[in-house]
Amino acid sequence: MLKEIANLGQNLGSYLGQTARLMVGVPNYDTYVAHQRSQHPDQPVMGYEAFFRERQEARYGGKGRVGRCC
């Protein structure tokens, strides 16, 4: 019973974290990595810090870029 409650709390925390990231314009890093590897295998995959910085700049107009790659 306690293990189920702990798992439920962990899942809820994960969803809340993902929601908070999406609210500030930072999509899921794992989804980005999977997309890059499947759609752009010839391009390097950014590290999390570079990904976060790039997403923030795209969201708030740092370099005037469009917010997606394709």
PyMOL Python script that loads the backbone (N, CA, C, O; Angstrom):
from pymol import cmd

cmd.read_pdbstr("""\
ATOM      1  N   MET A   1       0.821  -1.194   0.000  1.00  0.00           N
ATOM      2  CA  MET A   1       0.000   0.000   0.000  1.00  0.00           C
ATOM      3  C   MET A   1       0.867   1.261   0.000  1.00  0.00           C
ATOM      4  O   MET A   1       0.631   2.178  -0.787  1.00  0.00           O
ATOM      5  N   LEU A   2       1.873   1.307   0.884  1.00  0.00           N
ATOM      6  CA  LEU A   2       2.752   2.477   0.946  1.00  0.00           C
ATOM      7  C   LEU A   2       3.567   2.620  -0.333  1.00  0.00           C
ATOM      8  O   LEU A   2       3.834   3.732  -0.789  1.00  0.00           O
ATOM      9  N   LYS A   3       3.960   1.487  -0.908  1.00  0.00           N
ATOM     10  CA  LYS A   3       4.726   1.532  -2.148  1.00  0.00           C
ATOM     11  C   LYS A   3       3.873   2.113  -3.279  1.00  0.00           C
ATOM     12  O   LYS A   3       4.370   2.883  -4.100  1.00  0.00           O
ATOM     13  N   GLU A   4       2.603   1.747  -3.320  1.00  0.00           N
ATOM     14  CA  GLU A   4       1.709   2.286  -4.348  1.00  0.00           C
ATOM     15  C   GLU A   4       1.517   3.791  -4.181  1.00  0.00           C
ATOM     16  O   GLU A   4       1.492   4.530  -5.165  1.00  0.00           O
ATOM     17  N   ILE A   5       1.386   4.232  -2.963  1.00  0.00           N
ATOM     18  CA  ILE A   5       1.235   5.675  -2.702  1.00  0.00           C
ATOM     19  C   ILE A   5       2.511   6.411  -3.101  1.00  0.00           C
ATOM     20  O   ILE A   5       2.452   7.498  -3.677  1.00  0.00           O
ATOM     21  N   ALA A   6       3.668   5.816  -2.793  1.00  0.00           N
ATOM     22  CA  ALA A   6       4.941   6.437  -3.172  1.00  0.00           C
ATOM     23  C   ALA A   6       5.063   6.532  -4.693  1.00  0.00           C
ATOM     24  O   ALA A   6       5.500   7.553  -5.223  1.00  0.00           O
ATOM     25  N   ASN A   7       4.670   5.453  -5.398  1.00  0.00           N
ATOM     26  CA  ASN A   7       4.713   5.485  -6.869  1.00  0.00           C
ATOM     27  C   ASN A   7       3.763   6.524  -7.432  1.00  0.00           C
ATOM     28  O   ASN A   7       4.099   7.221  -8.389  1.00  0.00           O
ATOM     29  N   LEU A   8       2.580   6.634  -6.844  1.00  0.00           N
ATOM     30  CA  LEU A   8       1.614   7.630  -7.283  1.00  0.00           C
ATOM     31  C   LEU A   8       2.177   9.043  -7.083  1.00  0.00           C
ATOM     32  O   LEU A   8       2.044   9.903  -7.953  1.00  0.00           O
ATOM     33  N   GLY A   9       2.799   9.265  -5.938  1.00  0.00           N
ATOM     34  CA  GLY A   9       3.414  10.572  -5.677  1.00  0.00           C
ATOM     35  C   GLY A   9       4.544  10.874  -6.646  1.00  0.00           C
ATOM     36  O   GLY A   9       4.694  12.012  -7.090  1.00  0.00           O
ATOM     37  N   GLN A  10       5.334   9.870  -6.974  1.00  0.00           N
ATOM     38  CA  GLN A  10       6.438  10.046  -7.913  1.00  0.00           C
ATOM     39  C   GLN A  10       5.913  10.382  -9.303  1.00  0.00           C
ATOM     40  O   GLN A  10       6.439  11.272  -9.972  1.00  0.00           O
ATOM     41  N   ASN A  11       4.876   9.671  -9.737  1.00  0.00           N
ATOM     42  CA  ASN A  11       4.281   9.951 -11.052  1.00  0.00           C
ATOM     43  C   ASN A  11       3.659  11.346 -11.088  1.00  0.00           C
ATOM     44  O   ASN A  11       3.801  12.069 -12.074  1.00  0.00           O
ATOM     45  N   LEU A  12       2.981  11.713 -10.027  1.00  0.00           N
ATOM     46  CA  LEU A  12       2.371  13.034  -9.958  1.00  0.00           C
ATOM     47  C   LEU A  12       3.447  14.117 -10.026  1.00  0.00           C
ATOM     48  O   LEU A  12       3.284  15.121 -10.720  1.00  0.00           O
ATOM     49  N   GLY A  13       4.537  13.910  -9.307  1.00  0.00           N
ATOM     50  CA  GLY A  13       5.642  14.874  -9.338  1.00  0.00           C
ATOM     51  C   GLY A  13       6.241  14.989 -10.724  1.00  0.00           C
ATOM     52  O   GLY A  13       6.601  16.082 -11.161  1.00  0.00           O
ATOM     53  N   SER A  14       6.352  13.860 -11.423  1.00  0.00           N
ATOM     54  CA  SER A  14       6.892  13.867 -12.777  1.00  0.00           C
ATOM     55  C   SER A  14       5.989  14.663 -13.718  1.00  0.00           C
ATOM     56  O   SER A  14       6.466  15.460 -14.525  1.00  0.00           O
ATOM     57  N   TYR A  15       4.685  14.437 -13.606  1.00  0.00           N
ATOM     58  CA  TYR A  15       3.743  15.171 -14.463  1.00  0.00           C
ATOM     59  C   TYR A  15       3.745  16.662 -14.150  1.00  0.00           C
ATOM     60  O   TYR A  15       3.682  17.488 -15.060  1.00  0.00           O
ATOM     61  N   LEU A  16       3.818  17.006 -12.880  1.00  0.00           N
ATOM     62  CA  LEU A  16       3.853  18.426 -12.505  1.00  0.00           C
ATOM     63  C   LEU A  16       5.129  19.094 -13.011  1.00  0.00           C
ATOM     64  O   LEU A  16       5.099  20.239 -13.462  1.00  0.00           O
ATOM     65  N   GLY A  17       6.246  18.377 -12.934  1.00  0.00           N
ATOM     66  CA  GLY A  17       7.502  18.919 -13.451  1.00  0.00           C
ATOM     67  C   GLY A  17       7.447  19.145 -14.941  1.00  0.00           C
ATOM     68  O   GLY A  17       7.897  20.176 -15.442  1.00  0.00           O
ATOM     69  N   GLN A  18       6.888  18.167 -15.658  1.00  0.00           N
ATOM     70  CA  GLN A  18       6.763  18.300 -17.113  1.00  0.00           C
ATOM     71  C   GLN A  18       5.835  19.461 -17.460  1.00  0.00           C
ATOM     72  O   GLN A  18       6.118  20.222 -18.386  1.00  0.00           O
ATOM     73  N   THR A  19       4.750  19.603 -16.741  1.00  0.00           N
ATOM     74  CA  THR A  19       3.820  20.708 -16.984  1.00  0.00           C
ATOM     75  C   THR A  19       4.506  22.048 -16.747  1.00  0.00           C
ATOM     76  O   THR A  19       4.335  22.980 -17.533  1.00  0.00           O
ATOM     77  N   ALA A  20       5.267  22.151 -15.689  1.00  0.00           N
ATOM     78  CA  ALA A  20       5.974  23.401 -15.396  1.00  0.00           C
ATOM     79  C   ALA A  20       6.987  23.729 -16.493  1.00  0.00           C
ATOM     80  O   ALA A  20       7.109  24.884 -16.901  1.00  0.00           O
ATOM     81  N   ARG A  21       7.711  22.719 -16.968  1.00  0.00           N
ATOM     82  CA  ARG A  21       8.682  22.955 -18.049  1.00  0.00           C
ATOM     83  C   ARG A  21       7.980  23.415 -19.322  1.00  0.00           C
ATOM     84  O   ARG A  21       8.447  24.336 -19.993  1.00  0.00           O
ATOM     85  N   LEU A  22       6.865  22.780 -19.654  1.00  0.00           N
ATOM     86  CA  LEU A  22       6.132  23.175 -20.862  1.00  0.00           C
ATOM     87  C   LEU A  22       5.567  24.588 -20.733  1.00  0.00           C
ATOM     88  O   LEU A  22       5.487  25.310 -21.727  1.00  0.00           O
ATOM     89  N   MET A  23       5.177  24.990 -19.530  1.00  0.00           N
ATOM     90  CA  MET A  23       4.635  26.329 -19.313  1.00  0.00           C
ATOM     91  C   MET A  23       5.673  27.409 -19.583  1.00  0.00           C
ATOM     92  O   MET A  23       5.321  28.517 -19.985  1.00  0.00           O
ATOM     93  N   VAL A  24       6.942  27.100 -19.367  1.00  0.00           N
ATOM     94  CA  VAL A  24       7.992  28.090 -19.622  1.00  0.00           C
ATOM     95  C   VAL A  24       8.692  27.840 -20.951  1.00  0.00           C
ATOM     96  O   VAL A  24       9.714  28.461 -21.243  1.00  0.00           O
ATOM     97  N   GLY A  25       8.148  26.933 -21.758  1.00  0.00           N
ATOM     98  CA  GLY A  25       8.666  26.735 -23.106  1.00  0.00           C
ATOM     99  C   GLY A  25       9.805  25.764 -23.230  1.00  0.00           C
ATOM    100  O   GLY A  25      10.541  25.811 -24.216  1.00  0.00           O
ATOM    101  N   VAL A  26       9.981  24.888 -22.275  1.00  0.00           N
ATOM    102  CA  VAL A  26      11.052  23.898 -22.355  1.00  0.00           C
ATOM    103  C   VAL A  26      10.422  22.520 -22.508  1.00  0.00           C
ATOM    104  O   VAL A  26       9.943  21.944 -21.531  1.00  0.00           O
ATOM    105  N   PRO A  27      10.419  21.985 -23.736  1.00  0.00           N
ATOM    106  CA  PRO A  27       9.856  20.647 -23.926  1.00  0.00           C
ATOM    107  C   PRO A  27      10.717  19.579 -23.266  1.00  0.00           C
ATOM    108  O   PRO A  27      11.797  19.869 -22.750  1.00  0.00           O
ATOM    109  N   ASN A  28      10.241  18.372 -23.289  1.00  0.00           N
ATOM    110  CA  ASN A  28      10.925  17.258 -22.640  1.00  0.00           C
ATOM    111  C   ASN A  28      12.240  16.957 -23.367  1.00  0.00           C
ATOM    112  O   ASN A  28      12.257  16.761 -24.582  1.00  0.00           O
ATOM    113  N   TYR A  29      13.324  16.925 -22.618  1.00  0.00           N
ATOM    114  CA  TYR A  29      14.643  16.679 -23.199  1.00  0.00           C
ATOM    115  C   TYR A  29      14.722  15.287 -23.822  1.00  0.00           C
ATOM    116  O   TYR A  29      15.302  15.130 -24.896  1.00  0.00           O
ATOM    117  N   ASP A  30      14.160  14.293 -23.179  1.00  0.00           N
ATOM    118  CA  ASP A  30      14.201  12.928 -23.716  1.00  0.00           C
ATOM    119  C   ASP A  30      13.469  12.833 -25.056  1.00  0.00           C
ATOM    120  O   ASP A  30      13.898  12.107 -25.954  1.00  0.00           O
ATOM    121  N   THR A  31      12.364  13.568 -25.185  1.00  0.00           N
ATOM    122  CA  THR A  31      11.637  13.595 -26.444  1.00  0.00           C
ATOM    123  C   THR A  31      12.478  14.246 -27.532  1.00  0.00           C
ATOM    124  O   THR A  31      12.492  13.788 -28.675  1.00  0.00           O
ATOM    125  N   TYR A  32      13.185  15.328 -27.167  1.00  0.00           N
ATOM    126  CA  TYR A  32      14.085  15.999 -28.105  1.00  0.00           C
ATOM    127  C   TYR A  32      15.177  15.042 -28.584  1.00  0.00           C
ATOM    128  O   TYR A  32      15.453  14.963 -29.781  1.00  0.00           O
ATOM    129  N   VAL A  33      15.787  14.327 -27.665  1.00  0.00           N
ATOM    130  CA  VAL A  33      16.869  13.403 -28.024  1.00  0.00           C
ATOM    131  C   VAL A  33      16.337  12.314 -28.962  1.00  0.00           C
ATOM    132  O   VAL A  33      16.985  11.983 -29.955  1.00  0.00           O
ATOM    133  N   ALA A  34      15.164  11.758 -28.653  1.00  0.00           N
ATOM    134  CA  ALA A  34      14.579  10.722 -29.512  1.00  0.00           C
ATOM    135  C   ALA A  34      14.274  11.284 -30.901  1.00  0.00           C
ATOM    136  O   ALA A  34      14.498  10.608 -31.905  1.00  0.00           O
ATOM    137  N   HIS A  35      13.764  12.515 -30.966  1.00  0.00           N
ATOM    138  CA  HIS A  35      13.471  13.151 -32.248  1.00  0.00           C
ATOM    139  C   HIS A  35      14.751  13.371 -33.048  1.00  0.00           C
ATOM    140  O   HIS A  35      14.795  13.058 -34.238  1.00  0.00           O
ATOM    141  N   GLN A  36      15.779  13.898 -32.421  1.00  0.00           N
ATOM    142  CA  GLN A  36      17.038  14.155 -33.117  1.00  0.00           C
ATOM    143  C   GLN A  36      17.628  12.865 -33.666  1.00  0.00           C
ATOM    144  O   GLN A  36      18.103  12.822 -34.801  1.00  0.00           O
ATOM    145  N   ARG A  37      17.596  11.832 -32.866  1.00  0.00           N
ATOM    146  CA  ARG A  37      18.200  10.561 -33.300  1.00  0.00           C
ATOM    147  C   ARG A  37      17.415   9.909 -34.433  1.00  0.00           C
ATOM    148  O   ARG A  37      18.001   9.246 -35.289  1.00  0.00           O
ATOM    149  N   SER A  38      16.090  10.092 -34.447  1.00  0.00           N
ATOM    150  CA  SER A  38      15.295   9.461 -35.499  1.00  0.00           C
ATOM    151  C   SER A  38      15.171  10.325 -36.757  1.00  0.00           C
ATOM    152  O   SER A  38      15.150   9.790 -37.865  1.00  0.00           O
ATOM    153  N   GLN A  39      15.089  11.653 -36.606  1.00  0.00           N
ATOM    154  CA  GLN A  39      14.851  12.535 -37.743  1.00  0.00           C
ATOM    155  C   GLN A  39      16.119  13.224 -38.258  1.00  0.00           C
ATOM    156  O   GLN A  39      16.191  13.575 -39.436  1.00  0.00           O
ATOM    157  N   HIS A  40      17.106  13.418 -37.402  1.00  0.00           N
ATOM    158  CA  HIS A  40      18.331  14.127 -37.774  1.00  0.00           C
ATOM    159  C   HIS A  40      19.561  13.369 -37.253  1.00  0.00           C
ATOM    160  O   HIS A  40      20.347  13.913 -36.478  1.00  0.00           O
ATOM    161  N   PRO A  41      19.721  12.119 -37.681  1.00  0.00           N
ATOM    162  CA  PRO A  41      20.821  11.313 -37.129  1.00  0.00           C
ATOM    163  C   PRO A  41      22.208  11.846 -37.478  1.00  0.00           C
ATOM    164  O   PRO A  41      23.187  11.496 -36.819  1.00  0.00           O
ATOM    165  N   ASP A  42      22.304  12.692 -38.510  1.00  0.00           N
ATOM    166  CA  ASP A  42      23.599  13.239 -38.916  1.00  0.00           C
ATOM    167  C   ASP A  42      23.995  14.463 -38.100  1.00  0.00           C
ATOM    168  O   ASP A  42      25.127  14.932 -38.218  1.00  0.00           O
ATOM    169  N   GLN A  43      23.095  14.991 -37.278  1.00  0.00           N
ATOM    170  CA  GLN A  43      23.382  16.187 -36.488  1.00  0.00           C
ATOM    171  C   GLN A  43      23.659  15.798 -35.038  1.00  0.00           C
ATOM    172  O   GLN A  43      23.108  14.822 -34.530  1.00  0.00           O
ATOM    173  N   PRO A  44      24.522  16.575 -34.380  1.00  0.00           N
ATOM    174  CA  PRO A  44      24.814  16.259 -32.977  1.00  0.00           C
ATOM    175  C   PRO A  44      23.617  16.583 -32.078  1.00  0.00           C
ATOM    176  O   PRO A  44      22.809  17.457 -32.392  1.00  0.00           O
ATOM    177  N   VAL A  45      23.521  15.880 -30.982  1.00  0.00           N
ATOM    178  CA  VAL A  45      22.468  16.115 -29.994  1.00  0.00           C
ATOM    179  C   VAL A  45      23.028  17.050 -28.923  1.00  0.00           C
ATOM    180  O   VAL A  45      24.089  16.793 -28.355  1.00  0.00           O
ATOM    181  N   MET A  46      22.304  18.134 -28.657  1.00  0.00           N
ATOM    182  CA  MET A  46      22.753  19.084 -27.635  1.00  0.00           C
ATOM    183  C   MET A  46      22.680  18.448 -26.250  1.00  0.00           C
ATOM    184  O   MET A  46      21.846  17.581 -25.991  1.00  0.00           O
ATOM    185  N   GLY A  47      23.554  18.888 -25.382  1.00  0.00           N
ATOM    186  CA  GLY A  47      23.470  18.505 -23.983  1.00  0.00           C
ATOM    187  C   GLY A  47      22.282  19.215 -23.346  1.00  0.00           C
ATOM    188  O   GLY A  47      21.711  20.126 -23.945  1.00  0.00           O
ATOM    189  N   TYR A  48      21.906  18.807 -22.139  1.00  0.00           N
ATOM    190  CA  TYR A  48      20.714  19.384 -21.519  1.00  0.00           C
ATOM    191  C   TYR A  48      20.838  20.893 -21.319  1.00  0.00           C
ATOM    192  O   TYR A  48      19.878  21.626 -21.553  1.00  0.00           O
ATOM    193  N   GLU A  49      22.004  21.361 -20.890  1.00  0.00           N
ATOM    194  CA  GLU A  49      22.181  22.802 -20.650  1.00  0.00           C
ATOM    195  C   GLU A  49      22.044  23.593 -21.939  1.00  0.00           C
ATOM    196  O   GLU A  49      21.379  24.629 -21.955  1.00  0.00           O
ATOM    197  N   ALA A  50      22.659  23.130 -23.022  1.00  0.00           N
ATOM    198  CA  ALA A  50      22.542  23.810 -24.318  1.00  0.00           C
ATOM    199  C   ALA A  50      21.104  23.753 -24.825  1.00  0.00           C
ATOM    200  O   ALA A  50      20.601  24.726 -25.386  1.00  0.00           O
ATOM    201  N   PHE A  51      20.444  22.611 -24.627  1.00  0.00           N
ATOM    202  CA  PHE A  51      19.047  22.452 -25.022  1.00  0.00           C
ATOM    203  C   PHE A  51      18.176  23.453 -24.268  1.00  0.00           C
ATOM    204  O   PHE A  51      17.344  24.131 -24.871  1.00  0.00           O
ATOM    205  N   PHE A  52      18.361  23.544 -22.968  1.00  0.00           N
ATOM    206  CA  PHE A  52      17.575  24.459 -22.139  1.00  0.00           C
ATOM    207  C   PHE A  52      17.794  25.903 -22.587  1.00  0.00           C
ATOM    208  O   PHE A  52      16.836  26.660 -22.741  1.00  0.00           O
ATOM    209  N   ARG A  53      19.048  26.282 -22.793  1.00  0.00           N
ATOM    210  CA  ARG A  53      19.385  27.648 -23.212  1.00  0.00           C
ATOM    211  C   ARG A  53      18.769  27.962 -24.578  1.00  0.00           C
ATOM    212  O   ARG A  53      18.204  29.039 -24.766  1.00  0.00           O
ATOM    213  N   GLU A  54      18.872  27.034 -25.528  1.00  0.00           N
ATOM    214  CA  GLU A  54      18.330  27.226 -26.870  1.00  0.00           C
ATOM    215  C   GLU A  54      16.820  27.367 -26.829  1.00  0.00           C
ATOM    216  O   GLU A  54      16.256  28.214 -27.522  1.00  0.00           O
ATOM    217  N   ARG A  55      16.153  26.534 -26.014  1.00  0.00           N
ATOM    218  CA  ARG A  55      14.690  26.603 -25.904  1.00  0.00           C
ATOM    219  C   ARG A  55      14.243  27.926 -25.280  1.00  0.00           C
ATOM    220  O   ARG A  55      13.238  28.503 -25.697  1.00  0.00           O
ATOM    221  N   GLN A  56      14.982  28.399 -24.292  1.00  0.00           N
ATOM    222  CA  GLN A  56      14.651  29.677 -23.658  1.00  0.00           C
ATOM    223  C   GLN A  56      14.798  30.820 -24.657  1.00  0.00           C
ATOM    224  O   GLN A  56      13.947  31.708 -24.708  1.00  0.00           O
ATOM    225  N   GLU A  57      15.857  30.807 -25.443  1.00  0.00           N
ATOM    226  CA  GLU A  57      16.070  31.847 -26.450  1.00  0.00           C
ATOM    227  C   GLU A  57      14.988  31.792 -27.523  1.00  0.00           C
ATOM    228  O   GLU A  57      14.511  32.834 -27.974  1.00  0.00           O
ATOM    229  N   ALA A  58      14.594  30.585 -27.936  1.00  0.00           N
ATOM    230  CA  ALA A  58      13.538  30.448 -28.936  1.00  0.00           C
ATOM    231  C   ALA A  58      12.204  30.922 -28.386  1.00  0.00           C
ATOM    232  O   ALA A  58      11.417  31.546 -29.099  1.00  0.00           O
ATOM    233  N   ARG A  59      11.951  30.628 -27.122  1.00  0.00           N
ATOM    234  CA  ARG A  59      10.681  30.999 -26.506  1.00  0.00           C
ATOM    235  C   ARG A  59      10.559  32.511 -26.323  1.00  0.00           C
ATOM    236  O   ARG A  59       9.503  33.095 -26.564  1.00  0.00           O
ATOM    237  N   TYR A  60      11.640  33.123 -25.901  1.00  0.00           N
ATOM    238  CA  TYR A  60      11.587  34.542 -25.561  1.00  0.00           C
ATOM    239  C   TYR A  60      12.281  35.430 -26.583  1.00  0.00           C
ATOM    240  O   TYR A  60      12.608  36.580 -26.288  1.00  0.00           O
ATOM    241  N   GLY A  61      12.510  34.897 -27.796  1.00  0.00           N
ATOM    242  CA  GLY A  61      13.018  35.715 -28.887  1.00  0.00           C
ATOM    243  C   GLY A  61      14.472  36.113 -28.768  1.00  0.00           C
ATOM    244  O   GLY A  61      14.850  37.198 -29.211  1.00  0.00           O
ATOM    245  N   GLY A  62      15.287  35.274 -28.188  1.00  0.00           N
ATOM    246  CA  GLY A  62      16.690  35.599 -28.006  1.00  0.00           C
ATOM    247  C   GLY A  62      17.433  35.863 -29.300  1.00  0.00           C
ATOM    248  O   GLY A  62      18.254  36.778 -29.365  1.00  0.00           O
ATOM    249  N   LYS A  63      17.159  35.079 -30.329  1.00  0.00           N
ATOM    250  CA  LYS A  63      17.871  35.242 -31.596  1.00  0.00           C
ATOM    251  C   LYS A  63      16.897  35.384 -32.763  1.00  0.00           C
ATOM    252  O   LYS A  63      17.311  35.317 -33.920  1.00  0.00           O
ATOM    253  N   GLY A  64      15.616  35.580 -32.476  1.00  0.00           N
ATOM    254  CA  GLY A  64      14.627  35.748 -33.527  1.00  0.00           C
ATOM    255  C   GLY A  64      14.379  34.484 -34.319  1.00  0.00           C
ATOM    256  O   GLY A  64      13.994  34.554 -35.486  1.00  0.00           O
ATOM    257  N   ARG A  65      14.588  33.342 -33.717  1.00  0.00           N
ATOM    258  CA  ARG A  65      14.439  32.071 -34.411  1.00  0.00           C
ATOM    259  C   ARG A  65      13.048  31.506 -34.186  1.00  0.00           C
ATOM    260  O   ARG A  65      12.360  31.850 -33.225  1.00  0.00           O
ATOM    261  N   VAL A  66      12.653  30.630 -35.097  1.00  0.00           N
ATOM    262  CA  VAL A  66      11.401  29.900 -34.962  1.00  0.00           C
ATOM    263  C   VAL A  66      11.609  28.817 -33.903  1.00  0.00           C
ATOM    264  O   VAL A  66      12.706  28.276 -33.771  1.00  0.00           O
ATOM    265  N   GLY A  67      10.562  28.507 -33.158  1.00  0.00           N
ATOM    266  CA  GLY A  67      10.678  27.589 -32.042  1.00  0.00           C
ATOM    267  C   GLY A  67      10.701  26.114 -32.345  1.00  0.00           C
ATOM    268  O   GLY A  67      10.457  25.315 -31.440  1.00  0.00           O
ATOM    269  N   ARG A  68      10.983  25.704 -33.571  1.00  0.00           N
ATOM    270  CA  ARG A  68      11.082  24.289 -33.860  1.00  0.00           C
ATOM    271  C   ARG A  68      12.064  24.066 -35.005  1.00  0.00           C
ATOM    272  O   ARG A  68      12.400  25.002 -35.731  1.00  0.00           O
ATOM    273  N   CYS A  69      12.517  22.838 -35.163  1.00  0.00           N
ATOM    274  CA  CYS A  69      13.557  22.565 -36.140  1.00  0.00           C
ATOM    275  C   CYS A  69      12.989  22.163 -37.495  1.00  0.00           C
ATOM    276  O   CYS A  69      13.631  22.409 -38.515  1.00  0.00           O
ATOM    277  N   CYS A  70      11.798  21.548 -37.542  1.00  0.00           N
ATOM    278  CA  CYS A  70      11.255  21.105 -38.829  1.00  0.00           C
ATOM    279  C   CYS A  70       9.754  21.099 -38.781  1.00  0.00           C
ATOM    280  O   CYS A  70       9.106  20.756 -39.770  1.00  0.00           O
TER     281      CYS A  70
END
""", "prot")
cmd.dss("prot")
cmd.show_as("cartoon", "prot")
cmd.util.cbc("prot")
cmd.orient("prot")
